Structure formats: C-alpha cells, structure tokens
Amino acid sequence: MSDLIAADQLRLFIERIERLEEEKKGMADDIRDVYAEAKSQGYDAKTMRAIVRLRKMEKHARDEAEMLLDTYKAALGLG
C-alpha cells in the first residue's frame, strides 16, 4: 500500500469517527432532553437512569446485583 493510499484511508477512518462522535453527542443531547422532560412531569431522573441500567442487564446479572445490594444493605442495617 502506498503512503498516499494509506494516508487517504486513515483520513477516511478519522472522518467517519468524527461523524459518529457528532452523532453520539446529538443522541446524548436528545437523551438528556428526555430526562429533563420526564423530570418536568414529576419523575425522578436518577431513578429512571437506574431503571435503564437495570433493563440493560440480563436477568441473572440483575438478580445477582440485587441480591448483593440486599446483602450489603442488611450488613449495614439499611434493610
């Protein structure tokens, strides 16, 4: 591969990454707007974020995390 072709290919990769980063920023802004809208309707954004995180997990991982949290809470007298 010639240096010119390699440089062109590298530039194309960088430009693709930059476009994707811009799209990612736009999506993050949209998500932030949805949380703000939900908060204005009386929902707790922190709790909603926790629910979204839990829903991403597979059931067995979620069950294990909840069991561990319950164990820690009980050990600290919070349960």
N, C-alpha and C positions, 0 to 999 in steps of 0.2 A: 504494500500500500504506500503510495507516495505521501510525502509530507503534506502536500496540498489537499489531497483527498482526506487524510486523517484530520487535518485542521478543519475542513468543511464538515466532516462527520461530527467532530467534537462540538463545533458551533451549533449544529442542529440539535444535538443532545442538550446542550445548555439552554437553547431557546425553548425546547419542549419543557424542560424542567421549570424554567421561568414562567411559562404559560400555566403549567399545572399549579405552581406555587400561588399565582394570582387567583386561579380558580378556587384553590383551597382557602385563601384569605376571604374570598367572596362568600364561600359556604360558611366559614366561621362567623362572618358578619351576619349572615342570614340566621344561623342558629342562635346567636346572641339576641337577635331581634325577636325570635320566637320565645325565648326565655323571658325577655322583657315584657312581651305581650301577655304571657301567662301570669307573670308577677302582677301586672296591672289588673288582672282579673281575680287576684287574690290567692294565686297558687305560690308555693314556696319553691323557688328555682333550685336551691341547694338540694332539696328532697327530690325534685324532678331529675336532677343530674345523677343522684344516687340510683334512682329507679332505672334510668337509661343505662347506667353502668351495669346494674344487675341483669337487665334484659339482654345485654351483650354476652353474658356468661352462659355457658352450658349449665344445665340443671344440676349435675353432680358437683360442679365447681361452685355454683351458687349455694347449694346445700352445705357444702363443706365450709365455705366462708361464713355463712350464717351460724353454723354450729360453733365455729371458732370464736366468733364475736360473742355468742351467748356464753361460752365458757369463760372468756375474758371478763365479760360484764359480771358474771356470777362471782368470779375470783375477786373482783374489786367492789362487790356489794352493790352493784348497779342494777342487778337483775330482778 
